[in-house]
Amino acid sequence: MASTPIDQATAAWPAPLEVADGDPEPAPLVLVDLEFSLATAGLDALEEVTQALTRARVAEWFTRFAATEEAVLLSTCHRVELLILARSLSETERWREILPGRRDAWRRREGRAAVRHLFRVAAGRESLAVGEGEVRHQVRAAGAAVASRHPRPVLRTLLLAAADGAETVDPSVPSSRSIAAIAADRLLGLAGPTRPRVLVVGSGTVGRQVVEAVAPYAKTTIVYHRRPPDDDFLRATGAVAVPLDRMLSELDTADAVVTAAKFGHRGLRAADLPTGRPMLLVDLGVPRNIDPDVRGRPGVRLIDLEELHALAPRPAQLDGDDERVARLAEECADRLARRLEEPWVDSVRRAAEAVRQAELAEARRFLGPLDTEQELAVERLTRRLVDRLLRGPSERIRALPPGADGDARRRFAARLLLPNPAEP
């Protein structure tokens, strides 16, 4: 059977194991997903967590958690997910203790449930706009940022498999399935029958999607930071592009503003708004782009992600896409479950390596000085002998089923193969 990406990524795990009373006691690695989102907490709390929990912070914490094999942060427009691969459940609890935000607002999933959830997130099945395609790119980006103690991270492979699965389920996601489309529908519904003047702040993917959704019904201006959208986009939408330093002057003539920028702070405040006339504001940022205090201004109506989340339609029942995502997730979880049992094999191989090194050290007393070529030959020969002797038993241990019964059989097999340190 051909090896899969999961198999390749976990082919050799040099992870150290805890030793009690001189007796190695391996255990399967644990996959845990911790979710903080608008489904578990309010926007204020989500904003605090988003600002406090960054990939750099996770990478720094990772260096302090010796029993954590891998960790990665996945952030989307309305959720933060922390994926952890650890050598014990107690290690994942230590992570929970240092995470920002209320402990009870972090939803926890383990093993297969974590894999199923990740595949649903990647396929947009947990998004505000069900089936949206932008999240799969965010999942891929997270895959490139995995903190790992191994050259081929398992979580990276898992994230990429989830994103690939999303492409398979729905390779051409229509633009109507996006948070931008939901925001545009809400804005146009509240703006009334007249053709409003809409200012869209942010020329990234979401900002352009907003322009595409509102342009047929509104006079649209898009604010860019570094470079304007290309001419083809502007001709197709009829939008006008202006640089960020003109945002405040453009507010004077706007009826509505949609912010989809990555300021990292509240770039639009009450003092920036014109007085004496109504204005509709839609904030798609986390952290928020618009200061919530603008709600105190007469005539100002602010819509944020929390309101859009409450209004977003949810499917009444599972559909064909849900079933396809579930099937792909189960297939991936099957492969992953087998590879998370690797510590038993690793414990045997590391013990055998220790014996090999000790025997070589003893043999050198009788072999005398060896040149470089001879040293390499002895090293290669002894390594191949150990590898060939353990290859069959290792594969049989890996083939045992997951679960308590498989764990007991793996433990028994590992103990049979482990050399006795008391023997000379």
Secondary structure, DSSP 4 states (H G I P E B T S, - for coil): -PPPHHHHHTS-------EETTEE-----EEEEEEEETTTS-HHHHHHHHHH--HHHHHHHHTT-TTEEEEEEEEETTEEEEEEEES-HHHHHHHHHH-SS-GGGSEEEEHHHHHHHHHHHHTTTTSSSTT-SHHHHHHHHHHTT-EESSSS-HHHHHHHHHHHHHHHH-SS--TTSSHHHHHHHHHHHHH-SS--EEEEE--SHHHHHHHHHHGGGSEEEEEESSSPPPHHHHHHHT-EEEEGGGHHHHHTT-SEEEE----SS--B-GGGSPSSS-EEEEE--SS-SB-GGGGGSTTEEEE-HHHHHHHS---SS--HHHHHHHHHHHHHHHHHHHHTTTHHHHHHHHHHHHHHHHHHHHHHHHH----HHHHHHHHHHHHHHHHHHHHHHHHHHHHSPSSHHHHHHHHHHHHHHS--TT--
